[in-house]
Amino acid sequence: MASPLAWQIHIDGAARGNPGPAAFAFIIQKQGSPTIEEKGLLGNTTNNLAEYTALVRALEQAAELGGKRLIVHSDSELLVKQMNGEYRVKNPDLRVLHDRAKELIEQFEQVAIRHVRREHNSRADELCNQALDGASLGGNNLALIENHLSDAVREKAIAHLRSAAASWAKGDTESPPPEVVWDDLWRLLKENEVI
């Protein structure tokens, strides 16, 4: 698995308060390509759930990018030992993310998940803290909000906007009224705890 063709992935999750405000981050390094970094807020959750979310999001991104062989680095000993079958997953919330990660791993030729000391995972840790610091400062960073949106919520919002745009394109700018569209979108975001 030491082949230089394997993508190097660093993941991290953090919760201030455990449970408390949480964030995830991952970095994907592909040989000959720019490094990909992603971070996002998760609302209030535990550190372990944030760590697993980082893993799942990184695997989803690597699959979307066509990755074949991955080496995932995490400073969460619990996550690494659970993913490598050394520890059982007792927490039902972690089990859902663990099972999703295992399902995603099946899409790749090889995946190694390795424990690293925190100082060897500093960039992923820094990204998590940036996400959390931005939230605590009341930052209105569009990238953080987008990362928090699930694909399903995003698709619903886009479908709603397209429907309104189609009506407005026919010349009737009040069917539906913009205020109703806004109220519907706001309700969608609140119901899905995006805001």
Buried (B, 14 or more C-beta within 10 A) or exposed (E): EEEEEBBBBBBBBBBBEEBBBBBBBBBBBBEEEEEBBBBBBBEEBBBBBBBBBBBBBBBBBBBEEEBEBBBBBBBBEBBBBBBEEEEEBEBEEBBBBBEBBBEBBEEBEEBEBEBBEEEEBBBBBBBBBBBBEBBEEEBEBEEBBEBBBEEEBEEBBEEBEEEBEEBBEEEEEEEBEEEEBEEBBEEBBEEBEBE
